[in-house]
Amino acid sequence: MKNFFNSVFKDELSSFMEFIKLSVTDEKIYLRTLIDLDSFLYTERLMEKKIDADHIIRWLDGMNICLTTKKCKLQRIKKFTAYLNAIGIPSSLPELPRINFEFKPYVFSADEMKQIFEMADDLIFMYPNKRINAEFPMLLRILYGCGLRLGEATSLSWDNIDLSSGIIKIINAKNQKQRIVPMSGELTRILRLYRNADCFRIQGCSYLFSKTDGQRRANQTYLEIFNKILFALGIKNPQNKKCGSHGPCLHSLRHTFALHSLLKAEQEDRSFIETIPFLSTYLGHKGIMETDKYLKARHELYTKSHSLIADYTHDVFPQEV
């Protein structure tokens, strides 16, 4: 394996990564975490092969990331310290942090969504020679219409789409999951028009959204376009994922889809208790507790609906202790 490590634990880290390659599918995530830890230990000039809780606490405290991300990193390091202990190198970890979910996602109002779509649709007229300005309105409709994560949408190929039945197949999503996502009839119709447009056909390219050379475009490019639209519309965007802020952003379309789906269930007199498990599966969540976080949004816009949701889901979601 390429030598990524420089600290006193470089040999053990390399051996552990060889083991990880055989046992998990997201080895790159482990590699990034271990490189970060190795860099910290090297900077600390650690000479003795021993890791204790204080080392790990100082490493985590030096990162400007949210508590959830710290806990995920700690779960990966836990496997490494178990490996060290197994080969006779004493190691310990701090207690896993308890996470108090105060996350309140931003949900766009109906008027905000109308303005966002109008401005996105106008991009092609303002800059007709830029391919991305014709792609972006279609991307927005898929994100809002299906509640996809940005990475799921930008990695879609036409092999993942069944336009005859209106089905999207999500392959290799978050948590290594796969799922089937039905589209509405109107979204399927629009996607057929997009598929048949000559300007989007690139020989040898199967991606729905790509650069002119057929390669996938970086997600950051779409994020920047969307933020410019929010700025132009005067929708404040304090989003800073490194600091844990949760202002309006492109991922808010997923939150908007989730809440609007439940509001639609309310209007159609469908039980929330019956709807939530289907919505959780549709979104690709691990469980309904993850979906619950999506419903705590913009009470000033949806006061009545939030009261109904709270009443219906009171006994659905387990209470954390």
QUIRADA-V675315 format. One record per helix or strand of 2 or more residues. SS is the DSSP state (~ for helix, > for strand). FROM is the first residue (numbers start at 1). TO is the last residue. Records with the same first field share a line. If there is no record, write none. Layout:
SS=FROM-TO ; FROM-TO
This chain:
~=10-23 ; 27-43 ; 53-61 ; 67-86 ; 110-126 ; 131-146 ; 150-154 ; 158-160 ; 174-176 ; 185-196 ; 198-200 ; 219-233 ; 252-267 ; 272-283 ; 288-295 ; 303-313
>=161-162 ; 167-170 ; 179-182
